[in-house]
């Protein structure tokens, strides 16, 4: 694999770390900035919303820029955003800094896969894309726990300085290694994105993605607080549990791809049902350290196991219902993942600040995932109706 691909992987690692590391630092940030835990949870929501709405628009607007120039600009923006987060004197400034970082995130992954594919021969393109996205997986397994540990030992600002340093390393790597003659694909116009959103069948899948994937974030956003305040783990133990949780996520992501290959709708229905059931179980096991860790292993496995199936299914439906907008549909489904994170974190904040409290976040999360089950069953029924209509025609 070309060395330029390693620079993209480092960038993906930095971006993945900054997206999810806040989960382990919410109590620390809330205490330092004198805000409530639900208000701190909005730090997760605004980032996800920045990716959701900023990425499609900025990708379209920057489509005619040279790829290398754009990538360097994105990493510079990423460093600025995370440095601003580290320097933020107030809660409001931290929110603004997170949105700046989110804009870089969204556009990076919109074009990064294309660039990774162009760096290698055609028969190795899938492997190149997988390698770049491996940075995200490794970030969940190592970056988030390490960032949490640094934040607990040296303060949450040190974590953002560390992520900024990763961004600088990625910037230097891209400047030195990425070719200047990369091809430019025709940029997706905003009107193309609107046309895809006009498909009712695809909107159902976007809903499945937002609620099925995002539902777990009702409790995942506040996982650090749950483990400390309900389960009784020490602050230092949370970092180790997040490593364990991240490993479960990595395994689940790989297994989910294999399960969904043949029949994504059936696989997603089963995975969502298991996910909802596990969340309900966690409501009761969260009070026991041993049972909580066992339940979290299952929950981590299931949380990302649905991702390959959701992405595969939206591509399959786009080929049928919007054949000219497959890439746009895939990109909008990525936006739906982030919209789900924003919704989940926001709902979690409402639950935590209500009389229900932290202990209710798992079963409320299960309700959102149950809604995704309903959408999946409706989508499957529509698929069968279309198949029957084709057979009788």
C-alpha positions in Angstrom: 0.0 0.0 0.0 1.3 3.5 -0.8 2.6 5.6 2.1 0.0 8.3 1.2 -2.7 5.9 2.4 -1.1 5.8 5.8 -1.4 9.6 6.0 -5.2 9.3 5.3 -5.5 6.5 7.9 -3.8 8.7 10.5 -6.3 11.5 9.7 -9.2 9.1 10.0 -7.9 8.0 13.4 -7.7 11.6 14.6 -11.2 12.4 13.3 -12.6 9.2 14.8 -11.0 10.0 18.2 -12.3 13.5 18.4 -15.9 12.4 17.5 -16.3 9.9 20.3 -13.7 10.8 23.0 -16.1 13.3 24.5 -18.2 10.4 25.7 -15.6 9.4 28.2 -15.0 13.0 29.3 -18.6 14.4 29.8 -18.5 14.4 33.6 -15.1 16.1 33.6 -16.1 18.7 31.0 -19.4 19.4 32.9 -17.6 20.0 36.2 -14.9 22.2 34.7 -17.3 24.4 32.7 -19.9 24.4 35.4 -22.7 23.0 33.3 -25.1 20.2 33.8 -24.4 16.7 32.4 -27.3 17.0 29.8 -25.8 20.3 28.6 -22.4 18.7 28.3 -24.2 16.0 26.2 -25.0 18.6 23.6 -21.3 18.7 22.8 -21.9 15.3 21.1 -25.1 16.4 19.5 -23.8 19.6 17.9 -20.8 17.7 16.4 -23.0 15.1 14.9 -25.3 17.8 13.5 -22.3 19.6 12.0 -21.4 16.5 10.1 -25.0 15.8 9.1 -25.8 19.1 7.6 -22.3 20.6 6.9 -20.9 17.6 4.9 -23.4 17.5 2.0 -23.3 21.2 1.5 -19.6 21.7 1.8 -18.8 18.6 -0.3 -20.9 20.1 -3.1 -19.3 23.5 -2.7 -15.7 22.3 -2.7 -16.2 19.7 -5.4 -14.1 21.6 -7.9 -11.1 22.2 -5.7 -7.9 20.2 -6.2 -8.0 17.1 -4.0 -4.7 17.6 -2.2 -5.4 21.3 -1.6 -8.8 20.4 -0.2 -7.4 17.7 2.1 -4.7 20.0 3.5 -7.4 22.7 4.1 -9.6 20.2 5.9 -6.8 19.0 8.2 -5.9 22.6 8.9 -9.6 23.3 9.8 -9.5 20.2 11.9 -6.5 21.4 13.9 -8.0 24.9 14.3 -11.3 23.4 15.6 -9.6 21.1 18.1 -7.2 23.8 19.3 -10.1 26.1 19.7 -11.8 23.4 21.8 -8.7 23.1 24.0 -8.6 26.9 24.5 -12.4 27.4 25.0 -13.0 29.5 28.0 -16.7 28.9 28.0 -19.2 26.2 27.2 -20.6 28.2 24.2 -17.1 28.6 22.7 -16.6 24.8 23.0 -19.8 24.2 21.1 -18.6 26.5 18.3 -15.2 24.7 18.2 -16.9 21.3 17.9 -18.9 22.5 14.9 -15.8 23.7 13.2 -14.2 20.2 13.7 -17.3 18.5 12.5 -17.3 20.4 9.1 -13.8 19.0 8.5 -15.0 15.5 9.5 -17.9 15.3 7.1 -16.0 16.5 3.9 -13.0 14.4 4.7 -14.9 11.1 4.6 -17.0 12.2 1.6 -13.9 12.4 -0.6 -11.3 10.4 1.4 -12.6 7.0 0.1 -12.4 8.3 -3.5 -8.8 9.4 -3.0 -7.8 6.1 -1.3 -9.2 4.2 -4.2 -7.3 6.3 -6.7 -4.0 5.6 -5.0 -4.0 1.9 -5.8 -4.7 -0.4 -8.8 -8.4 -1.1 -9.5 -8.2 -4.7 -8.1 -7.0 -3.3 -4.7 -9.4 -0.4 -4.3 -11.7 -2.1 -1.8 -8.7 -2.9 0.4 -7.5 0.7 0.2 -10.8 2.1 1.3 -11.0 -0.5 4.1 -7.5 0.5 5.3 -8.5 4.2 5.5 -11.6 3.4 7.5 -9.6 1.1 9.7 -8.4 4.4 11.3 -12.0 4.9 12.6 -12.1 1.4 14.1 -8.7 1.7 15.7 -9.8 5.1 17.1 -12.7 3.6 18.9 -10.6 0.7 20.3 -7.6 2.8 21.4 -8.0 6.5 20.7 -11.2 7.0 22.7 -9.9 5.1 25.9 -6.5 6.8 25.6 -8.0 10.2 25.2 -10.3 9.6 28.1 -7.3 8.5 30.3 -5.3 11.6 29.3 -8.4 13.8 30.0 -8.8 12.3 33.4 -5.2 12.6 34.3 -4.3 16.0 32.8 -7.6 17.6 32.1 -10.0 17.4 29.2 -8.2 20.2 27.4 -5.1 18.0 27.1 -7.1 15.5 25.1 -8.0 18.1 22.5 -4.4 19.2 22.3 -3.4 15.6 21.7 -6.0 15.3 18.9 -4.7 18.5 17.4 -1.2 17.1 17.3 -2.5 14.1 15.5 -4.1 16.5 13.0 -0.7 18.2 12.5 1.0 14.8 11.8 -1.7 13.9 9.3 -1.3 17.4 7.6 2.4 16.9 7.3 1.9 13.3 5.9 -0.7 14.5 3.4 1.5 17.4 2.3 4.6 15.1 1.8 3.0 12.0 0.5 -0.3 12.7 -1.3 0.2 13.1 -5.1 -0.8 16.5 -6.6 -2.3 15.0 -9.7 -5.3 13.2 -8.2 -8.4 13.0 -10.4 -11.5 14.9 -9.5 -14.9 13.2 -9.8 -17.9 15.3 -10.8 -19.2 16.9 -7.6 -22.6 15.9 -6.3 -24.9 18.8 -6.7 -27.3 19.9 -4.0 -30.2 19.2 -6.4 -29.1 15.6 -6.7 -29.2 15.3 -3.0 -32.7 16.7 -2.9 -33.9 14.2 -5.6 -32.6 11.3 -3.5 -34.4 12.7 -0.4 -37.6 12.7 -2.5 -37.6 8.9 -2.6 -39.9 7.5 0.1 -38.2 4.1 0.0 -34.8 5.6 0.7 -36.2 7.9 3.4 -37.4 4.8 5.3 -33.9 3.4 5.2 -32.4 6.7 6.4 -34.9 6.5 9.3 -33.8 2.9 10.0 -30.2 4.2 10.2 -30.9 7.2 12.4 -33.0 5.4 15.0 -31.4 1.9 14.8 -27.8 3.1 15.0 -28.5 6.4 16.8 -30.8 4.9 19.4 -28.0 3.4 21.4 -26.4 6.9 21.8 -29.2 7.7 24.3 -27.2 5.7 26.8 -23.7 5.5 25.1 -23.3 9.3 25.3 -23.7 9.1 29.1 -21.9 5.8 29.5 -19.1 7.2 31.5 -21.6 8.8 34.0 -23.6 5.5 34.1 -20.5 3.4 34.9 -19.4 5.8 37.7 -22.6 6.9 39.3 -24.7 3.7 38.9 -22.4 0.8 38.5 -19.8 2.2 40.9 -16.6 2.0 38.8 -13.8 4.5 39.5 -12.9 7.1 37.0 -9.7 5.3 36.1 -11.6 2.1 35.4 -13.8 3.7 32.8 -10.9 4.0 30.4 -10.2 0.2 30.6 -13.9 -0.6 30.1 -14.0 1.7 27.0 -11.1 -0.4 25.5 -13.1 -3.5 26.1 -16.2 -1.9 24.6 -14.2 -0.7 21.6 -12.9 -4.2 20.9 -16.5 -5.5 21.0 -17.5 -2.8 18.5 -14.6 -3.8 16.1 -15.6 -7.5 16.2 -19.3 -6.6 15.8 -18.6 -4.4 12.7 -16.7 -7.3 11.0 -19.3 -9.9 11.9 -22.2 -7.6 10.9 -20.8 -7.3 7.3 -20.8 -11.1 6.9 -24.3 -11.6 8.4 -25.9 -8.9 6.2 -24.3 -10.0 2.8 -27.2 -12.3 1.7 -30.3 -10.7 3.2 -29.7 -7.3 4.8 -33.3 -6.7 5.8 -33.6 -10.0 7.7 -30.2 -9.4 9.3 -31.0 -5.9 10.3 -34.4 -7.0 11.9 -32.6 -9.6 14.0 -29.7 -7.3 14.9 -32.0 -4.5 15.9 -34.1 -6.8 18.0 -31.1 -8.1 19.9 -29.8 -4.6 20.3 -33.1 -3.4 21.8 -33.3 -6.5 24.1 -29.7 -5.9 25.3 -30.5 -2.3 26.1 -33.4 -3.3 28.2 -31.3 -5.9 30.0 -28.6 -3.2 30.7 -31.3 -1.3 32.6 -31.2 -4.0 35.2 -27.5 -5.1 35.0 -26.0 -1.6 35.2 -26.0 -1.8 39.0 -23.7 -4.8 39.0 -20.1 -4.4 37.9 -19.7 -7.9 36.6 -23.1 -8.1 34.8 -22.7 -4.6 33.5 -19.4 -5.4 31.7 -20.9 -8.6 30.2 -23.9 -6.7 29.0 -21.7 -3.9 27.6 -19.7 -6.5 25.6 -22.9 -7.6 23.9 -24.1 -4.0 23.4 -20.7 -3.0 21.9 -20.9 -5.9 19.5 -24.4 -5.0 18.4 -24.0 -1.2 18.3 -21.9 -1.2 15.1 -22.9 -4.6 13.7 -25.8 -3.0 11.9 -23.6 -0.5 10.0 -22.5 -2.6 7.0 -26.1 -3.9 6.5 -27.6 -0.4 6.6 -25.0 0.9 4.1 -25.4 -2.2 1.8 -29.2 -1.9 1.9 -29.3 1.8 1.0 -27.1 1.1 -2.0 -29.3 -1.8 -3.1 -32.4 0.4 -2.9 -30.8 3.4 -4.6 -29.9 1.2 -7.6 -33.6 0.4 -7.9 -35.2 3.7 -7.1 -32.6 6.3 -7.8 -30.1 4.7 -10.1 -28.4 8.0 -10.9 -27.9 8.9 -7.3 -26.3 5.8 -5.7 -23.3 7.7 -4.4 -25.4 10.6 -3.1 -27.7 8.1 -1.3 -24.7 6.4 0.3 -23.4 9.8 1.4 -26.8 10.8 2.8 -26.9 7.6 4.8 -23.6 8.5 6.4 -25.3 11.8 7.3 -28.2 9.8 8.7 -25.8 7.9 11.0 -24.7 11.3 12.4 -28.2 12.6 12.7 -29.0 9.5 14.7 -26.1 10.3 17.1 -27.4 13.9 17.5 -31.0 12.6 18.2 -29.8 10.0 20.6 -27.5 12.3 22.6 -30.3 15.0 22.7 -32.9 12.5 23.9 -30.4 11.1 26.4 -30.0 14.6 27.8 -33.7 15.1 28.2 -34.0 11.8 30.1 -31.0 12.5 32.4 -32.4 16.0 33.3 -35.9 14.6 33.9 -37.1 12.7 37.0 -36.2 9.4 35.2 -32.5 10.1 35.4 -29.4 8.2 34.2 -30.8 4.8 35.0 -33.6 5.2 32.4 -31.3 5.9 29.4 -30.9 2.2 28.4 -34.7 1.4 28.1 -35.4 4.7 26.4 -32.7 3.9 23.9 -34.4 0.5 23.4 -37.6 2.4 22.4 -35.8 4.3 19.6 -34.2 1.0 18.3 -37.7 -0.6 18.5 -38.9 2.2 16.1 -36.2 1.2 13.7 -37.4 -2.4 13.9 -40.8 -1.2 12.8 -39.4 0.7 9.9 -37.3 -2.3 8.8 -40.3 -4.5 8.8 -42.2 -2.0 6.7 -39.3 -1.7 4.3 -39.1 -5.5 4.0 -42.8 -5.7 3.3 -42.5 -3.1 0.5 -39.6 -5.1 -1.0 -41.7 -8.3 -1.1 -44.6 -6.4 -2.7 -42.3 -5.1 -5.4 -40.9 -8.5 -6.0 -44.4 -10.0 -6.3 -45.4 -7.3 -8.7 -42.4 -8.0 -10.9 -43.1 -11.7 -10.9 -46.8 -11.2 -11.9 -46.0 -8.6 -14.5 
